[in-house]
């Protein structure tokens, strides 16, 4: 059973959730989506997540969630499906 779920909502449209075995896999997918949205590399997005700073006040990414209000408004959230970790 997959233990982690990544949900993305762009402009009030909830995308189909993605499921992962580890939180790290879900974070990688979120970093890729966030990077694509902002025209960054996945490595740049991961660095922003680890350092905890925003992107020009229009976007930010954390361990469990991210948001971006650039061209369109998108939000990502990682959920633990197995209860406590």
C-alpha positions as CSV (number, residue, x, y, z in Angstrom):
1,X,0.0,0.0,0.0
2,X,1.3,3.4,-0.9
3,X,1.8,5.6,2.2
4,X,2.0,9.1,0.8
5,X,-0.3,11.1,-1.4
6,X,0.5,14.3,-3.4
7,X,-2.4,16.5,-4.3
8,X,-2.2,19.5,-6.6
9,X,-4.9,22.2,-7.1
10,X,-4.4,24.8,-9.9
11,X,-7.0,27.5,-10.4
12,X,-9.6,25.5,-8.3
13,X,-9.1,22.4,-10.4
14,X,-8.0,19.5,-8.2
15,X,-5.7,17.2,-10.2
16,X,-5.7,13.4,-9.8
17,X,-3.7,12.6,-6.7
18,X,-0.4,10.7,-7.0
19,X,0.6,8.0,-4.5
20,X,4.1,7.1,-3.3
21,X,5.9,4.7,-1.0
22,X,8.0,7.3,0.7
23,X,7.7,10.9,1.7
24,X,11.0,11.6,-0.2
25,X,9.4,10.3,-3.5
26,X,6.4,12.6,-3.0
27,X,8.7,15.5,-2.3
28,X,10.7,14.8,-5.5
29,X,7.4,14.9,-7.5
30,X,6.3,18.1,-5.8
31,X,9.7,19.7,-6.5
32,X,9.4,18.7,-10.2
33,X,5.9,20.2,-10.5
34,X,6.9,23.3,-8.6
35,X,10.0,23.7,-10.7
36,X,8.1,23.3,-14.0
37,X,5.5,25.9,-12.9
38,X,8.3,28.5,-12.2
39,X,10.7,27.7,-14.9
40,X,13.3,26.3,-12.5
41,X,15.2,23.0,-12.3
42,X,14.1,20.4,-9.8
43,X,17.4,20.9,-8.0
44,X,16.7,24.6,-7.6
45,X,13.2,23.8,-6.2
46,X,14.7,21.3,-3.7
47,X,17.3,23.9,-2.6
48,X,14.4,26.4,-2.0
49,X,12.6,23.8,0.0
50,X,15.6,23.0,2.1
51,X,16.6,26.7,2.7
52,X,13.0,27.8,3.3
53,X,13.0,31.0,1.3
54,X,10.4,32.2,-1.1
55,X,10.7,33.0,-4.9
56,X,10.1,36.7,-5.4
57,X,7.3,36.6,-2.9
58,X,5.2,34.7,-5.5
59,X,5.9,31.1,-4.5
60,X,7.4,28.9,-1.8
61,X,7.9,25.2,-1.2
62,X,8.2,23.4,2.1
63,X,8.5,19.7,3.2
64,X,4.8,19.0,3.0
65,X,3.3,21.7,0.8
66,X,4.0,24.4,-1.8
67,X,2.2,27.2,-3.4
68,X,2.8,29.5,-6.5
69,X,1.0,32.5,-7.7
70,X,2.9,33.3,-10.9
71,X,1.0,32.8,-14.2
72,X,-1.7,30.8,-12.4
73,X,-2.4,29.9,-8.8
74,X,-1.3,26.4,-7.8
75,X,-1.1,24.6,-4.4
76,X,0.5,21.3,-3.6
77,X,0.1,19.2,-0.4
78,X,1.6,15.9,0.7
79,X,-0.5,13.7,3.0
80,X,0.5,10.7,5.1
81,X,-2.0,8.0,4.2
82,X,-0.7,5.5,6.8
83,X,-1.4,7.6,9.9
84,X,1.6,8.5,12.1
85,X,5.1,8.2,10.8
